Amino acid sequence: MKNFTPKILTSIAAASLALCSATTALSQVSDSEISMITLTFMQNIDIAFVDPVTIADPTPGFPAVGEDTFCVAGTGFSNFSIVFINPTGTGPDFLLEPAVAGTSQIMYQVFFKNDTSPGPGIPVAPGMAIPGNPIQTSVCAAPADDNAKFDIEIPFPEWDGRESDGPFTGMLELTVVSE
């Protein structure tokens, strides 16, 4: 009779190794998920340094004029629109109220410019947006950052002979909206 013990032991050892490897391979499980990475920027808009406009002693025969520069800043968009309204609700026009009761209001015009260069900008209608103005800065840190302006013009016939009804006062609200 032949001795098959070493061959059987070798076969058993090989089978055991194969079974252990197969068991390890069969016991490995996995799972995966996908993460979407997005970089976003919050939209931010700011209007700052809007100051009172005082028009004193206009020249007879000419419109009474005044202006104010201010800053518009924003991030997360490239353009803004601006709307001018009379917040006191005195009608669809820009109006100044007289100090003397029973006398008529004075109508004025507003012009907007998305820079601070000399001269008036474009005429403004109360409550109507002026779109497409490029954002020029991301922050309004100081009045030196002013990058826009509005002009006030009171036609001469509106104020001529009305000195005794004055002073005339009113408010102008500016609202900026990202585009």
Secondary structure in CASP SS format (residue, H / E / C, confidence):
PFRMAT SS
TARGET T0000
AUTHOR 0000-0000-0000
METHOD secondary structure of the structure
MODEL  1
M C 1.00
K C 1.00
N C 1.00
F C 1.00
T H 1.00
P H 1.00
K H 1.00
I H 1.00
L H 1.00
T H 1.00
S H 1.00
I H 1.00
A H 1.00
A H 1.00
A H 1.00
S H 1.00
L H 1.00
A H 1.00
L H 1.00
C H 1.00
S H 1.00
A H 1.00
T H 1.00
T H 1.00
A H 1.00
L H 1.00
S H 1.00
Q C 1.00
V C 1.00
S C 1.00
D C 1.00
S C 1.00
E C 1.00
I C 1.00
S C 1.00
M C 1.00
I C 1.00
T C 1.00
L C 1.00
T C 1.00
F C 1.00
M C 1.00
Q C 1.00
N E 1.00
I E 1.00
D E 1.00
I E 1.00
A E 1.00
F C 1.00
V C 1.00
D C 1.00
P C 1.00
V C 1.00
T C 1.00
I C 1.00
A C 1.00
D C 1.00
P C 1.00
T C 1.00
P C 1.00
G C 1.00
F C 1.00
P C 1.00
A E 1.00
V E 1.00
G E 1.00
E E 1.00
D E 1.00
T E 1.00
F E 1.00
C E 1.00
V E 1.00
A E 1.00
G E 1.00
T E 1.00
G C 1.00
F C 1.00
S C 1.00
N E 1.00
F E 1.00
S E 1.00
I E 1.00
V E 1.00
F E 1.00
I E 1.00
N C 1.00
P C 1.00
T C 1.00
G C 1.00
T C 1.00
G C 1.00
P C 1.00
D C 1.00
F E 1.00
L E 1.00
L E 1.00
E E 1.00
P C 1.00
A C 1.00
V C 1.00
A C 1.00
G C 1.00
T C 1.00
S C 1.00
Q C 1.00
I E 1.00
M E 1.00
Y E 1.00
Q E 1.00
V E 1.00
F E 1.00
F E 1.00
K E 1.00
N C 1.00
D C 1.00
T C 1.00
S C 1.00
P C 1.00
G C 1.00
P C 1.00
G C 1.00
I E 1.00
P E 1.00
V E 1.00
A C 1.00
P C 1.00
G C 1.00
M C 1.00
A C 1.00
I E 1.00
P E 1.00
G E 1.00
N E 1.00
P E 1.00
I C 1.00
Q C 1.00
T C 1.00
S C 1.00
V C 1.00
C C 1.00
A C 1.00
A C 1.00
P H 1.00
A H 1.00
D H 1.00
D C 1.00
N C 1.00
A E 1.00
K E 1.00
F E 1.00
D E 1.00
I E 1.00
E E 1.00
I E 1.00
P C 1.00
F H 1.00
P H 1.00
E H 1.00
W H 1.00
D C 1.00
G C 1.00
R C 1.00
E H 1.00
S H 1.00
D H 1.00
G C 1.00
P C 1.00
F C 1.00
T E 1.00
G C 1.00
M C 1.00
L C 1.00
E E 1.00
L E 1.00
T E 1.00
V E 1.00
V E 1.00
S E 1.00
E C 1.00
END
